[in-house]
Amino acid sequence: MTNKLNLKLISTPGLSSDRLEYGVAVRLAESEVSKILKAAPLPIRRQMQHLAQATGKGIRAQALLACSMESDGLVGCQAINAAASIELLHLATLIHDDIIDNADMRRGIDALHVKFGEKTAVLCGDYLFCFAFELASTLVLQEMSKGETAGVLPSYFTAICLGEIREFNNIGNFALTENEYLRIISGKTAALFQASFHIGFLLSDEPPENEDIYVEIGRQLGMVFQLADDCLDYISSEKKAKKPVLSDCRCGVITLPLIYALQVDKSLRGKMLNGISEKEIKSAVLATGGIEYTQSKIREFRAEAKKLISSLENKKKRIRLEILLDKAATVVVSL
């Protein structure tokens, strides 16, 4: 049975009872995700309650809610379900990612497959996929000319899966080019951000001609987020990241900092083929300027996103989206 929301709405004179302040909407979306996990069916309740112990940044849900803001700065209640579905989809991808990457931790706690086994973790991820799509299917738009929000998610999720497959197929490929890598992450990571922005737009009172702008802002922000995370893998500590660091190179996943290092240091590929330590790979990335180069690409995507955000008429929405853009890049120093 599809989850039902029990929302406590703001009661400001003159305001429609089905619309919320942005901060209230964010808190309700977070609460809804937690409630869904804790009230999961008995066969997987322990596993879902484990996941509920540690929540993420919620940046995708916040982006969807910000994009759904109407001209008066308020958010429609349907956006809560949409934001929750996006977070559940993201959580499902993380469960599967951790299995593929052999990650021990996620968000500061044991990865689901470590605590409960791989087969159980895969099935839990599948359950979250299904529940998220069911939740999204409950959304109904007032302006049907904009299309059905439930029909938006499948195409983006296809892009996510293809991105994951391309990444897996290129594990250990030291000849991977920058353009090929950007194509991988445009699916693996940016597609879910695009979905968040797209659905947020569809739930707003924005004119139809702005649709492509929102989708492109989502792509740019998603690219910023992934490239910043690539840097984090080399420059952060496990305590700060709340997940294993240097995990990409440990698993043979080639990201932009390493791609650049391999281009600059022609001897690095041979060393990696013969087997060198993660610390030596990190040293090579830092010495060749792999982090600085990736930061320069982040600045490019960030600048384009800012330009698009500045074209939006809704000031409150512009402010919220700029905050989220900054948040996506904050893991990288010296921006």
C-alpha positions in Angstrom: 0.0 0.0 0.0 1.3 3.4 -0.9 2.5 5.5 2.0 0.2 8.2 3.3 1.4 11.5 4.5 0.1 13.1 7.7 1.3 16.7 7.3 1.0 19.5 9.8 0.6 22.5 7.5 1.4 26.1 8.2 -1.6 28.2 9.1 -0.9 31.7 8.0 -4.0 33.9 7.3 -4.5 34.2 3.6 -2.4 31.2 2.6 -3.7 28.0 1.0 -3.6 25.1 3.5 -1.8 22.8 1.1 1.4 24.9 0.8 4.4 25.1 3.1 7.3 27.3 3.9 10.6 25.9 2.4 12.2 25.1 5.7 9.1 23.3 6.9 9.0 21.3 3.7 12.6 20.2 4.1 12.0 19.0 7.6 8.9 17.1 6.6 10.6 15.4 3.7 13.4 14.3 6.0 10.9 13.0 8.5 8.9 11.2 5.8 12.0 9.3 4.6 12.8 8.3 8.2 9.2 7.2 8.8 9.2 5.1 5.6 12.4 3.3 6.6 11.3 2.7 10.2 7.9 1.4 9.2 9.1 -1.0 6.5 7.5 -4.4 6.1 8.6 -6.9 8.9 10.9 -9.0 6.6 13.2 -6.0 6.0 12.4 -3.7 8.9 15.7 -4.3 10.8 17.6 -3.5 7.7 15.6 -0.4 6.9 15.9 0.8 10.6 19.6 0.4 10.3 19.6 2.7 7.3 17.5 5.2 9.2 20.3 5.6 11.8 22.3 7.8 9.4 20.8 10.2 6.9 22.7 12.0 4.2 22.9 15.7 3.3 19.5 15.5 1.5 20.8 17.8 -1.2 18.7 16.2 -4.0 15.5 16.5 -1.9 16.3 20.1 -1.0 16.9 20.9 -4.7 13.6 19.4 -5.7 11.8 21.4 -3.0 13.6 24.6 -3.9 12.7 24.1 -7.6 9.1 23.5 -6.7 8.8 26.8 -4.9 6.1 29.0 -6.4 6.2 32.7 -7.0 5.3 33.5 -3.4 8.1 31.3 -2.1 5.9 28.5 -0.8 6.1 24.8 -1.6 3.2 22.5 -2.5 2.6 19.5 -0.3 3.0 17.1 -3.3 6.6 18.1 -3.4 7.1 16.3 0.0 6.3 12.9 -1.6 8.4 13.7 -4.6 11.4 14.7 -2.4 11.1 11.5 -0.4 10.9 9.4 -3.5 14.1 11.0 -4.8 15.9 10.3 -1.5 14.8 6.7 -1.4 16.0 6.2 -5.0 19.3 7.7 -4.0 19.6 5.4 -1.0 18.9 2.4 -3.2 21.7 3.3 -5.5 24.1 3.7 -2.6 23.2 0.2 -1.3 24.1 -1.3 -4.7 27.2 1.0 -5.1 28.6 -0.2 -1.7 28.2 -3.8 -2.8 30.0 -3.2 -6.1 32.7 -1.1 -4.5 33.1 -3.4 -1.5 32.7 -0.4 0.8 32.6 -1.1 4.5 30.9 2.1 5.7 28.3 4.5 4.5 27.4 7.7 6.3 29.4 6.7 9.4 27.7 3.3 9.9 28.3 -0.2 8.6 27.2 -0.6 5.0 24.1 -2.7 4.7 25.8 -5.6 2.9 28.4 -5.8 5.7 25.9 -6.0 8.4 23.3 -8.2 6.8 24.9 -9.8 3.8 25.0 -9.1 0.1 21.9 -10.9 -1.0 19.7 -9.2 1.6 21.2 -5.8 0.8 20.4 -6.2 -2.9 16.8 -7.1 -2.2 16.5 -4.1 0.2 17.8 -1.9 -2.6 15.3 -3.4 -5.0 12.5 -2.7 -2.4 13.5 0.9 -2.1 13.5 1.3 -5.9 10.0 -0.1 -6.1 8.7 1.9 -3.2 10.2 5.1 -4.5 8.5 4.7 -7.9 5.2 3.8 -6.2 5.4 7.0 -4.2 6.2 9.0 -7.3 3.2 7.5 -9.1 0.9 9.2 -6.6 1.8 12.7 -7.8 -0.8 14.5 -9.9 -0.2 17.8 -11.6 -2.7 20.6 -11.9 -1.2 21.6 -15.3 -1.3 18.4 -17.2 0.3 20.2 -20.2 3.6 19.9 -18.3 3.4 16.1 -18.3 3.2 13.4 -15.6 6.0 13.6 -13.0 5.8 9.8 -12.5 6.8 9.4 -16.1 9.9 11.5 -15.6 11.8 9.2 -13.3 12.2 6.1 -15.4 14.2 7.8 -18.2 16.6 9.4 -15.6 17.0 6.1 -13.8 17.9 4.4 -17.1 20.7 7.0 -17.4 21.8 6.3 -13.9 22.0 2.6 -14.5 23.9 3.1 -17.8 26.4 5.4 -16.0 27.0 2.8 -13.3 27.5 0.1 -16.0 29.9 2.3 -17.9 31.9 2.9 -14.7 32.0 -0.8 -13.9 33.1 -1.6 -17.5 36.0 0.9 -17.1 37.3 -0.4 -13.8 41.1 -0.6 -14.2 41.0 1.2 -17.5 44.0 3.6 -17.2 43.4 4.8 -20.7 40.0 6.3 -19.8 39.7 9.8 -21.2 38.3 12.9 -19.5 35.4 13.1 -22.0 34.5 9.5 -21.4 34.7 10.0 -17.6 32.4 13.1 -17.8 29.9 11.0 -19.8 30.0 8.3 -17.1 29.2 10.7 -14.2 26.6 12.7 -16.2 24.6 9.5 -15.9 25.8 7.9 -12.7 25.4 11.1 -10.6 24.1 14.1 -12.5 21.0 12.3 -13.8 19.4 12.0 -10.4 20.1 15.7 -9.8 18.5 16.4 -13.2 15.5 14.4 -12.1 15.2 16.4 -8.9 15.3 19.7 -10.7 13.0 18.5 -13.4 10.3 17.2 -11.1 10.6 20.3 -8.9 10.0 22.4 -12.0 7.0 20.3 -13.0 5.4 20.9 -9.5 6.0 24.6 -9.6 4.2 27.5 -11.3 7.1 28.2 -13.6 6.3 28.8 -17.3 6.8 25.7 -19.6 9.6 27.4 -21.5 11.9 27.3 -18.4 11.9 23.4 -18.3 15.2 23.0 -20.1 16.9 25.6 -17.9 16.0 23.6 -14.8 17.1 20.3 -16.2 20.5 21.9 -17.2 21.0 23.5 -13.8 20.5 20.0 -12.3 23.1 18.5 -14.6 25.6 21.2 -13.9 25.1 20.9 -10.1 25.3 17.1 -10.3 28.7 17.4 -12.1 29.9 19.8 -9.5 28.8 17.4 -6.7 30.5 14.3 -8.2 33.8 16.1 -9.1 33.9 17.5 -5.6 33.4 14.0 -4.2 36.2 12.7 -6.5 38.5 15.3 -4.8 37.2 14.3 -1.3 38.4 10.7 -1.9 41.9 12.0 -2.1 42.0 15.0 0.3 39.7 14.1 3.1 39.9 11.7 6.1 37.5 8.8 6.8 36.2 10.6 9.9 35.2 13.7 7.9 33.8 11.8 4.9 32.0 9.2 7.0 33.0 6.6 4.5 36.2 5.0 3.3 38.7 7.3 1.5 40.9 6.3 -1.3 38.2 3.8 -2.1 38.1 4.7 -5.8 41.7 3.7 -6.5 41.4 0.7 -4.2 38.5 -0.6 -6.4 40.2 0.4 -9.7 37.6 3.2 -10.3 39.3 5.9 -12.4 38.2 9.4 -11.6 39.2 12.8 -13.0 42.1 13.6 -10.5 43.7 10.3 -11.4 43.0 10.7 -15.1 44.8 14.0 -15.1 47.7 12.5 -13.0 48.1 9.7 -15.6 48.3 12.2 -18.4 50.9 14.3 -16.6 53.1 11.5 -15.2 53.6 9.0 -18.1 55.3 6.5 -15.7 52.4 6.3 -13.4 50.4 3.8 -15.5 53.2 1.3 -15.5 53.7 1.6 -11.8 50.0 1.0 -11.2 50.0 -2.0 -13.5 52.9 -3.4 -11.5 51.1 -2.7 -8.3 51.6 0.4 -6.0 50.0 1.4 -2.8 47.0 3.7 -2.4 49.2 6.2 -0.6 51.6 6.3 -3.6 48.7 6.9 -5.9 47.5 9.7 -3.7 50.9 11.2 -3.7 51.1 11.1 -7.5 47.7 12.7 -7.8 48.7 15.5 -5.4 52.1 16.0 -7.0 50.8 16.3 -10.6 48.1 18.8 -9.7 45.2 16.4 -10.2 43.1 18.0 -7.5 43.8 21.5 -8.8 42.8 20.5 -12.3 39.6 18.9 -11.0 38.8 22.1 -9.1 39.2 24.1 -12.2 36.5 21.9 -13.9 34.3 22.3 -10.9 34.6 26.1 -11.2 33.6 25.8 -14.9 30.4 23.8 -14.1 29.7 26.0 -11.1 29.9 29.2 -13.1 27.6 27.8 -15.8 25.1 26.8 -13.2 25.2 30.2 -11.5 24.6 31.9 -14.8 21.5 29.8 -15.4 20.2 30.3 -11.9 20.6 34.0 -12.2 18.3 33.9 -15.2 15.4 32.8 -13.0 12.9 35.5 -12.0 12.0 34.1 -8.5 14.5 35.7 -6.1 13.8 33.3 -3.2 14.3 30.4 -5.5 17.6 31.8 -6.9 18.9 32.2 -3.3 18.0 28.6 -2.4 19.5 27.2 -5.5 22.7 29.2 -5.1 23.1 27.9 -1.5 22.7 24.3 -2.8 25.2 24.9 -5.5 27.7 26.2 -2.9 26.9 23.2 -0.7 27.7 20.8 -3.6 31.2 22.2 -3.9 32.1 22.8 -0.2 34.0 19.6 0.1 36.7 21.1 -2.1 39.2 23.5 -0.7 40.3 26.8 -2.3 37.4 27.3 -4.6 
